[in-house]
């Protein structure tokens, strides 16, 4: 039987032979890495600590794109460090203003058939061009940069057969919201969604990117489209057709599962607070008064997205009770929109045009008002994601966001344009983008790079190293959480907090700040402790600070009903033992402050089952370590940095 595209790419990158059955641990050689400014300082501090002279992958890129608000010294200190450390170690830098990492990466670096790992959960955006792109923690990126093969659990590969065509006024956002409605935020765990069929063939790269990008919201390992004629056209428009490689699944490809979506049947959808799978038809949503509209983010700020917004707004005005902002995904897209007159339409309509950056998407500016209703084209609507936990965030397509900005309540493009909505179908991505790579700093030759001084301003503190696990652990429970705790709950997003990410002693004081303001002080006072979590603990952003901060505060283990994939990896990398309740009902028996005791921890860990006694309640329960053998080795060493140094003989 034939092979699907995901299998072909993984097979061509295998570092050790494997049968590649779902669930098998495989080792793959990575071609590309990417990082972004608010996560990357720890990644490069780790890479420096490993002691190699240069990145060992074909292409490493450091994007300065998330936090471009220089409110004090912290962010400029970070950016200067990131720029100098990139120069020192052979890494490209995309400077502030060049655009959002995923949009720029696909446009300027992506190549079909390559394997990329990025320190951001939306790295799968690159699956839009037939590339296998996986979001991981920052320590994993540092590991990939050493050239050491990366371990990966062989995913199940699910065929998503797309049929038909999107109606005018419907966006690729409808397809991914429909996926989320069907499978939910945990439905993609351990899976790759491979989109094929006539409906997929008709989608342009920017539309495909909306879908692969937001596959992260289903917890998927990644999502991918074929490297077909659409990709060739995109790469030609980027002046890179010579790098195009056709990457298709075999006609008789086998898959581990199959789904089908008929695009003709889709209508505008909306994801309601506070989860991206809380999806319903937009026309059925309660008509709330909307205070803020944000059109932007890596998910939905392409040329065609913004041009369609402009056509909905043309000759109309943003409602007087709405603050409407727009951040285009990249400099080249911005320039083309300017040339074609679309930015003028936005400005005339009263849209506030922001710089090309993530900005409001990760709560860096444009926070909604108290209990405000915000409509966004981005990918996440967790409580507090926009910087204000009292706000309600709704996710829609750019066309629906523009219509909502005009009426001040949820609306579709058809509500505004009537039969004229058909004109939106005439908008396509440009045949030629105004390519200008002057905002990308290329790596120096190796000998020259060795002379570069890495600049560490006062905001760049040390990289905390976890302790190795001990034979006997007897510690209190510092926190018991509810289900679906996000990494935003653990380490909040906002300009203020993002600029603290290089300074763990400071940032850790705000760990769980919005969920339980006393947690940080309590955990510190306890010295060492355990966190009890519910289902899907650590979902959402790949933010490894959600592991680093608790580790710095002395958290030695998390025992939960289930743990989200990227967060579990981050816990392992940073020396926190992730455990799963053998019987989820045991969760109810434990309370914050209980003393938990584990005897013979190291020995028990080897069996992947640990017996824990709650000394306060006088009960004993079991927890599983759902870890591969190598993950077990890492956690037994006390985290990835210690493990890697041992592997590379750099101890
Ligand atoms: Fe930036 Fe938002 Fe995309 Fe993350 S999801 S890369 S914060 S635009």
Boltz pocket constraint, residues with backbone or C-beta under 6 A from the ligand:
constraints:
  - pocket:
      binder: B
      contacts: [[A, 66], [A, 100], [A, 101], [A, 102], [A, 120], [A, 122], [A, 297], [A, 298], [A, 299], [A, 357], [A, 358], [A, 361], [A, 362], [A, 378], [A, 379]]
      max_distance: 6.0
